[in-house]
Amino acid sequence: MTVNHEDLPVRHKHEGVRVGEIIAYRAWRVLINSGGRFRRGGDDRLHSVYMRDYVWHPEEPASGDVRTHGIYSFRHAVRSNEEYGYNVGAGLLLFGKVKIWGEVVEHEAGYRSEFGKIMSLDYGDPELLDKFRKIYRVNHVSPVAR
């Protein structure tokens, strides 16, 4: 059975409630080729899982129109492809927290928001987590004052 994800915004109606920032959870795709190298030269950015061409930039929030797609996130932590619950095909996923704001539509599994910013990268391949935590400047441990 093929799932048409383009109709998700239509099925998840807007209830008209506005709130401040929300911490939610999501996955990001790492584009690599079969040899374990990044698919495009210098592709050191995380990508949306379904909108492969959508790049999450470290210095600016992700954004989308909630009437068409928006930034999808989950209410509860997702730690693996199995918990993610969708067939993502080839590619590796990293999982973590995202801060969402702007217009937010709440649905059964989570949210669709106007803006999102990566707050932490928590689960996935350890080497890739280390690489992308540095690029996105998340999960840093501050030195202990002496």
C-alpha positions in Angstrom: 0.0 0.0 0.0 1.4 3.4 -1.0 0.9 6.2 1.4 0.3 9.7 -0.1 1.9 12.1 2.4 0.8 15.1 0.3 -2.6 15.0 1.8 -1.4 15.1 5.5 -2.1 18.9 5.9 -5.6 18.3 4.6 -6.3 15.5 7.1 -4.8 17.4 10.1 -7.0 20.4 10.5 -6.1 23.6 12.2 -7.8 24.2 15.6 -6.8 27.9 15.9 -4.9 27.8 19.2 -1.6 29.7 19.4 1.2 29.1 22.0 4.9 30.0 22.5 7.8 27.7 21.7 7.3 24.0 21.9 10.0 21.3 22.3 9.2 18.4 20.1 11.1 15.5 18.5 11.9 14.5 14.9 14.3 12.8 12.5 16.6 14.2 9.9 18.1 12.4 6.9 21.8 12.2 6.3 22.5 11.8 2.5 25.2 9.3 1.9 26.0 7.0 -1.0 26.4 3.2 -0.9 30.1 3.5 -0.2 29.4 5.4 3.1 30.4 8.8 1.7 28.2 11.8 1.5 26.1 11.8 -1.6 27.1 15.3 -2.8 30.5 16.8 -2.4 30.4 18.9 0.8 26.9 17.9 1.8 27.4 18.5 5.5 23.8 19.4 6.2 20.8 17.5 7.6 17.8 17.1 5.3 14.1 16.6 5.8 13.1 12.9 5.7 10.4 13.3 3.1 11.3 16.5 1.4 14.9 15.4 0.5 15.8 18.6 -1.1 14.8 20.6 2.0 18.0 21.4 3.9 18.2 22.3 7.6 20.7 25.1 7.8 22.7 25.6 11.1 22.3 29.3 11.3 18.6 29.8 10.3 15.3 28.2 11.3 13.6 25.8 9.1 10.3 27.1 7.8 7.2 26.0 6.0 3.6 26.9 5.3 1.5 24.8 7.7 -1.3 24.9 5.1 0.8 22.9 2.7 3.5 21.0 4.6 5.2 22.8 7.4 7.8 21.4 9.8 6.6 18.0 11.1 7.6 16.8 14.6 6.4 14.3 17.2 5.1 14.8 20.7 7.2 12.0 22.1 10.9 11.1 21.6 11.8 9.0 18.6 15.0 7.0 18.9 15.2 4.7 15.9 13.9 4.0 12.4 11.5 1.4 14.0 10.0 4.0 16.4 9.8 6.5 13.5 7.2 4.2 12.0 7.6 5.2 8.4 9.6 3.5 5.6 12.3 6.0 4.8 14.1 3.9 2.2 17.8 4.3 1.8 19.7 6.7 4.0 20.5 7.2 7.6 18.5 9.0 10.1 19.5 11.0 13.1 17.0 11.8 15.9 16.7 14.6 18.3 14.8 17.6 19.7 13.5 20.5 17.8 12.1 23.8 19.0 9.0 24.8 17.1 7.1 28.1 16.9 5.0 30.3 14.8 1.7 28.9 13.5 1.5 25.3 14.9 -1.1 22.7 14.1 -1.4 19.9 16.6 -2.4 16.5 15.4 -2.6 13.0 17.0 1.1 12.2 16.7 2.6 15.6 17.2 2.8 18.9 15.3 3.1 20.7 12.0 4.8 24.1 12.5 5.7 27.2 10.7 9.3 27.3 12.1 11.7 24.8 13.7 15.3 24.9 15.0 17.4 21.9 16.0 18.0 21.8 19.7 19.8 18.5 20.1 20.8 15.4 18.2 20.4 12.5 20.5 20.1 9.1 18.7 21.7 7.6 15.6 25.1 6.6 14.3 27.7 7.8 16.9 30.2 9.1 14.3 27.5 11.0 12.4 26.0 12.4 15.7 29.5 13.8 16.6 29.9 15.3 13.2 26.5 17.0 13.0 26.5 18.1 16.6 29.6 20.2 15.8 28.1 21.6 12.6 24.8 22.5 14.3 26.4 23.5 17.6 24.1 21.4 19.7 24.7 19.0 22.6 27.9 20.9 23.7 29.0 20.2 27.3 30.4 23.4 28.9 33.7 23.2 30.6 33.5 23.0 34.4 34.6 26.1 36.2 37.4 25.5 38.7 
